[in-house]
Every structure is written in C-alpha cells, then in structure tokens.
Amino acid sequence: MGDSKRRPLAGRRSVLLGMAGLASAALTACTDRAATPVAPDAITPQPTIPATGPATAPPSVAARSSEQAAAAMAPRQPPAGGVPSAPSRQQIVSEFAGRHPKEWGLHVTGVVNRSRSSKVALTFDACGGQGGAGCDHALLQTLRRLNVPATLFINSRWIHANPALSAELAADPLFELANHGTAHLPLSVNGRAAYGIQGTTSVAAAYEELMGNQAVLLELTGKVPQFFRPGTAFYDEVAVEMTRRLGMLPVNFTVNGDGGATFSAATVAAEVGRVAAGDIVISHFNRPAAGTAGGYAKALPQLLDHGVSFARLGDVLTV
C-alpha cells in the first residue's frame, strides 16, 4: 500500500514550483495563536534571512486541560540509551558548538523541498498547543476512502493530547508518522524567531527539540522516524546539518496546500489541484474547522481521475 492512481494524466496544468511553497506568512496553524485568514494574493515569497543574533520574542504558552497539563508542558526527553544509532547529546554539542549560521528561513541549504519521483507527496502537520490539538477526521476519512497515502508530521504536544488517536494513526499502513518537534519551536542554534515564536536557543536546545519527540515517536511506532519539520517550518542551516547528523531528513515543501489552515475550501482545492510530479505539499490535520478537508475532498478525486499518483515521503525520499 502507498501509491494511489486511477487513469493516465490528461491536460493538467503544471505548478509553479515554490510560489505556494514559499508562502511562509500563511503557516499560522503551526503557531499557538489562533489562525488569522490570509488572502492568497497577499502571500509573498519568504527570502532566506541572514542570521543576526538571538531574537527576544518569548514563545507562547498553550493552555491545557488540567489532566493534560503536566505531560504536555514538560516535553519528554530521550531515554537514557538514546535513539538507536543516533549520536548522543554530548557528541552533538561537541560537534556543533560555536557554529554561526548565515541562513534562516523555509528553504535553507540542506532542506529537502521536493522529490525526483513522478508521484506527489502529501504531508499534514499536527502542531498541538492552544487550538491546535484537534483532529480533522473528515480529512483523514477522505484520504482513507480514496486510498491516498500521506506523511503526518506530529508534534509531541499533539501526541500527549491524543494518545489513542496517535496509536491508531501509527497502526494505519496508509500513513507514515514523522517528527514535528518536541515543543513546536523554530529550529535554531542561536534563538532566532519566526512569527513571534522564539526558536531553540542553542545546540543543546535544538538537540532536545529534535530528539525528545524522536523518542516519543519511536515508543509510539516502534520505528525511528526518518523525517523532520520544525514548528513554523523555519530552520537555520547549522540546525539543518544537525538534523541530518541525527539521522533525519529535514523536509519542507513546494506547495502550501492550506495556508496554515487559513484557506477556504475553494482555495485549498485550487492550490492542491495544481500539483505536479515531485511536489511535496504541506497542509494541516489538526484544525477541523478549517477549509482543508473540504478542499481535499474536491481536489483529490479530480487529481486521481487525471492519473496523479501519491506516495508517502518514505516512498520517494531516502535518508
């Protein structure tokens, strides 16, 4: 299972690579704030930003129900033995300490944004936090009904809030689970911020953001996750190199499918409906009130009828 295809491709528009993918302003579903709709014509490409030093904006603190607070507010750390075959925290700190990044953004050096496959990879984030711990069951039902595989990037806060559902998704062969961070922070070695959320402030903090959730997912799935995307999808290139050193591919996207769960169903359908071979699409499955499910319900049958095939990242990328 993994590929989904109906009829040969006939007269489909090609996608302009990077236009929707560079739409960083629309990734608000991965913040702890309530998402504010972003007009598609207001989205502009996000350039790589030279690193200039630590940011001062504090990370937001999500509200939790009393029974979830203790687990969700205290990110789990890797077990004493660590994740199998991964370098230790001490090794990573020794190796990367003193490095000064020069890039900051969505598509920095070393980040994988597309594949060389003839297939399209759909990825969906679940970010956790205030207003972000829900599940778009209608979207998942559409994927299952149409037998369309996907990679689900899940944050540890979402797992803590949805343990039974997380186990269900881990057991479903249609889906592949990937690492969306421990505390859902931009991945930085010097505290750079994105959307007002301060990133990890050091090499050690970046290690914990990567490997805390890696251990949670290993416990959940019995497998070492292969792919990582940080909260807000922002990295610096030193943190990207760290991610690879720890055995994960840092992945972003070429097509922004739902604008951080702010797009209407019609806009989602239009954006997803323009995908081409090799595209990686980012959307969200943690905000059921968004237009994501409706847009995919409209776009996917049309794409399948035109011969577009879908695959998980693990089917089209090699770590």
matplotlib code that plots the C-alpha trace (Angstrom):
import matplotlib.pyplot as plt

x = [0.0, 1.2, 0.6, -2.8, -3.6, -6.5, -6.2, -3.4, -2.6, -4.5, -4.0, -3.1, -1.6, 2.0, 2.7, 5.0, 7.4, 8.0, 5.2, 2.8, 5.7, 7.4, 4.2, 5.6, 3.2, 0.4, 1.8, -0.2, -1.7, 1.7, 1.7, 0.0, -2.1, -5.5, -5.1, -5.9, -7.1, -4.5, -5.7, -3.8, -2.9, -1.3, 1.2, 4.7, 7.8, 9.9, 13.6, 16.4, 17.2, 20.8, 21.3, 21.9, 21.6, 19.1, 15.6, 13.8, 10.2, 9.1, 7.4, 3.7, 2.4, -0.5, -3.5, -4.1, -6.8, -5.7, -5.3, -3.1, -1.0, 1.7, 2.5, 2.1, 4.0, 7.0, 8.5, 9.8, 13.5, 15.2, 15.6, 18.9, 20.0, 19.0, 17.5, 19.3, 22.3, 21.9, 24.8, 24.4, 23.6, 27.2, 28.5, 26.3, 27.1, 30.8, 30.5, 28.3, 29.1, 30.5, 29.0, 27.4, 24.5, 24.2, 20.7, 17.3, 14.0, 11.9, 14.2, 17.8, 20.7, 20.2, 16.4, 14.5, 11.6, 10.7, 11.5, 12.6, 9.7, 6.8, 4.5, 3.2, 3.9, 1.1, 2.2, 0.0, 1.1, -0.4, 1.1, -0.6, -1.0, -3.9, -6.4, -4.1, -4.7, -7.8, -8.1, -9.7, -11.4, -13.2, -9.8, -8.5, -11.7, -11.2, -7.7, -8.7, -11.8, -9.7, -6.7, -4.4, -1.2, 0.3, 3.0, 1.8, 4.2, 3.2, 4.4, 4.8, 2.2, -0.4, 0.6, 0.2, -3.3, -4.4, -2.7, -5.3, -5.7, -1.9, -1.7, -4.5, -2.6, 0.7, -1.0, -2.6, -0.3, -1.7, 0.1, 3.7, 4.4, 7.2, 8.8, 7.3, 9.4, 9.1, 7.9, 7.0, 9.8, 11.6, 14.9, 17.8, 21.1, 21.0, 17.4, 16.1, 12.3, 9.6, 6.1, 6.9, 7.9, 11.5, 13.4, 15.7, 18.4, 21.5, 22.8, 21.7, 18.2, 18.0, 19.0, 16.3, 13.7, 14.7, 15.3, 12.7, 9.9, 12.0, 12.0, 8.2, 7.6, 9.9, 8.0, 4.7, 5.5, 8.4, 10.3, 12.9, 11.2, 13.0, 11.8, 11.7, 9.9, 10.1, 7.4, 6.8, 8.9, 11.9, 15.5, 19.0, 21.5, 23.5, 20.4, 19.6, 23.0, 22.4, 19.1, 20.8, 23.6, 20.9, 19.5, 16.6, 15.9, 14.8, 11.8, 9.7, 7.5, 7.0, 3.2, 1.4, -1.9, -3.9, -2.1, -1.6, -5.3, -6.5, -7.5, -11.1, -12.1, -12.2, -8.6, -7.3, -8.8, -7.2, -3.8, -3.7, -5.3, -2.2, 0.4, 2.9, 5.3, 7.8, 5.9, 5.7, 2.5, 2.2, -1.3, -2.7, -4.9, -5.2, -7.8, -11.1, -12.9, -10.6, -11.3, -8.6, -10.9, -13.4, -10.7, -9.0, -12.4, -12.9, -9.3, -8.2, -10.9, -10.1, -6.3, -6.8, -9.0, -6.2, -3.7, -1.8, -0.2, 0.5, 3.1, 4.5, 7.8, 9.4, 8.4, 10.0, 12.9, 15.9, 17.5]
y = [0.0, 3.5, 4.5, 5.7, 6.1, 5.8, 6.9, 8.4, 12.1, 14.3, 18.0, 19.0, 22.5, 22.5, 24.0, 27.0, 25.5, 27.5, 30.0, 28.4, 26.6, 29.9, 31.2, 31.4, 34.0, 31.5, 28.9, 30.2, 26.8, 25.8, 28.7, 28.6, 31.7, 31.4, 31.4, 34.6, 34.1, 35.2, 36.2, 34.2, 37.3, 38.8, 35.9, 36.8, 34.6, 34.4, 35.0, 33.5, 35.9, 36.4, 35.4, 38.4, 37.1, 35.8, 37.0, 38.3, 37.3, 34.8, 31.5, 31.5, 29.1, 27.0, 26.4, 22.8, 20.9, 20.0, 16.3, 17.0, 19.9, 18.0, 15.8, 18.4, 21.2, 19.1, 17.7, 14.2, 13.7, 10.9, 7.7, 7.1, 4.9, 7.5, 6.7, 3.7, 4.7, 8.4, 10.5, 11.5, 15.0, 15.4, 14.4, 16.8, 19.7, 19.0, 18.8, 21.8, 24.3, 27.6, 27.3, 30.6, 30.2, 32.5, 31.4, 31.5, 30.6, 27.9, 26.8, 27.0, 24.9, 21.2, 21.2, 18.9, 20.7, 18.2, 14.7, 13.3, 11.0, 11.0, 11.0, 13.7, 13.5, 14.9, 15.9, 17.1, 18.7, 18.4, 21.1, 20.8, 23.7, 26.0, 25.5, 23.1, 19.8, 18.9, 16.3, 16.8, 13.4, 14.4, 14.9, 11.5, 9.8, 11.3, 10.0, 6.6, 6.4, 7.3, 5.2, 8.2, 7.8, 10.7, 11.6, 13.0, 15.4, 15.2, 17.3, 15.7, 18.1, 16.7, 13.1, 13.8, 15.3, 12.5, 9.2, 6.8, 8.5, 8.7, 5.0, 4.5, 6.5, 4.8, 1.4, 2.6, 1.5, 4.3, 6.8, 7.4, 9.4, 12.0, 14.3, 17.8, 18.7, 18.4, 21.9, 23.0, 25.6, 27.0, 25.1, 27.4, 27.3, 30.9, 31.7, 33.2, 33.7, 33.1, 34.5, 35.8, 32.4, 32.2, 29.3, 26.9, 29.0, 26.7, 23.5, 21.6, 23.1, 22.2, 18.6, 18.3, 19.7, 17.1, 14.1, 14.5, 13.9, 11.4, 9.2, 9.7, 8.6, 5.6, 4.5, 5.0, 3.4, 1.0, 2.7, 5.5, 8.4, 9.4, 12.9, 16.2, 19.5, 22.1, 24.2, 27.2, 25.2, 27.6, 26.4, 27.7, 25.7, 24.6, 23.1, 21.5, 19.9, 18.7, 17.2, 15.2, 14.1, 12.7, 10.5, 12.6, 14.4, 18.0, 18.4, 21.4, 21.8, 23.2, 23.7, 25.3, 23.5, 25.2, 28.4, 27.2, 26.0, 29.5, 29.0, 28.4, 25.0, 26.6, 27.9, 24.7, 22.8, 25.3, 25.1, 21.3, 20.9, 22.4, 19.8, 18.2, 15.3, 15.6, 18.2, 18.0, 19.6, 21.0, 21.1, 20.5, 17.9, 19.4, 22.2, 20.5, 23.9, 24.9, 24.5, 21.8, 18.8, 20.3, 21.4, 18.0, 16.3, 18.3, 18.2, 14.6, 12.8, 15.1, 14.5, 10.8, 10.8, 12.6, 10.0, 11.8, 9.3, 9.9, 8.5, 8.9, 10.7, 7.3, 6.0, 8.8, 10.0, 8.2, 9.2]
z = [0.0, -0.6, -4.1, -5.4, -9.1, -11.5, -15.1, -17.3, -17.0, -19.4, -19.8, -16.3, -15.6, -14.3, -10.9, -10.5, -8.0, -4.9, -5.2, -2.8, -1.1, -0.2, 1.3, 4.9, 6.1, 5.8, 8.2, 11.2, 12.1, 13.4, 16.0, 19.3, 18.3, 16.7, 12.9, 11.1, 7.5, 4.9, 1.5, -1.2, -3.2, 0.0, 0.2, -0.9, -1.2, 2.0, 1.3, 3.3, 6.1, 7.2, 10.9, 13.1, 16.6, 19.1, 19.0, 22.1, 21.4, 24.0, 23.0, 23.6, 26.3, 25.4, 27.7, 28.7, 30.5, 34.0, 33.2, 30.2, 31.6, 33.4, 30.4, 27.7, 29.3, 30.1, 26.9, 27.1, 26.8, 25.0, 27.1, 28.8, 26.0, 23.4, 20.0, 18.4, 16.2, 16.9, 18.2, 21.9, 23.1, 24.3, 20.9, 19.0, 21.4, 21.0, 17.2, 16.6, 19.4, 18.2, 14.7, 13.5, 11.0, 8.0, 6.7, 8.3, 6.6, 5.0, 2.2, 3.5, 2.5, 3.2, 3.4, 1.1, -0.7, -3.4, -4.7, -8.0, -8.1, -10.6, -7.6, -5.3, -1.5, 0.7, 4.2, 7.0, 10.3, 13.7, 16.0, 19.3, 21.7, 22.3, 19.5, 17.7, 19.4, 17.4, 14.6, 11.1, 11.0, 7.8, 6.0, 7.3, 6.1, 2.6, 2.4, 3.6, 1.3, -1.7, -0.6, -0.8, 1.4, 3.4, 5.8, 9.1, 10.9, 14.6, 17.5, 20.9, 22.4, 19.9, 20.8, 24.5, 23.9, 21.6, 22.8, 21.5, 18.1, 17.8, 18.3, 15.7, 13.1, 13.9, 13.1, 9.8, 6.9, 4.7, 6.9, 7.9, 11.0, 11.1, 13.6, 14.1, 17.2, 20.9, 21.9, 18.4, 18.1, 15.1, 14.8, 15.5, 17.3, 18.5, 19.3, 16.0, 16.0, 13.4, 13.7, 17.2, 18.4, 19.7, 18.3, 20.2, 21.7, 21.5, 20.0, 23.1, 22.9, 19.2, 20.1, 22.7, 20.2, 17.7, 19.9, 22.6, 20.1, 18.2, 21.3, 21.8, 18.2, 18.5, 21.5, 19.7, 16.4, 17.1, 14.3, 14.1, 12.3, 9.1, 8.5, 10.5, 10.1, 12.8, 14.3, 11.9, 9.3, 9.9, 10.3, 10.1, 8.1, 11.1, 12.7, 9.3, 9.4, 12.9, 11.8, 9.1, 11.5, 13.8, 11.1, 9.9, 6.6, 7.1, 4.9, 3.9, 0.7, -2.7, -2.4, 0.5, 0.4, 3.1, 4.1, 7.7, 7.8, 6.9, 3.3, 2.3, 0.9, -2.6, -2.3, -0.9, -3.8, -6.3, -4.7, -4.2, -7.7, -9.3, -8.0, -10.3, -10.2, -7.3, -5.3, -1.6, -0.2, 3.3, 5.0, 8.4, 10.0, 13.5, 12.7, 11.8, 11.4, 8.5, 4.8, 4.4, 4.4, 2.0, -0.3, -0.4, -0.9, -4.0, -5.4, -4.8, -6.9, -9.8, -9.5, -9.3, -12.3, -14.2, -13.3, -10.4, -8.1, -4.4, -2.0, 1.5, 1.9, 2.7, -0.7, -2.6, -0.4, 1.0, 4.3]

ax = plt.figure().add_subplot(projection="3d")
ax.plot(x, y, z, "-o")
ax.set_aspect("equal")
plt.show()
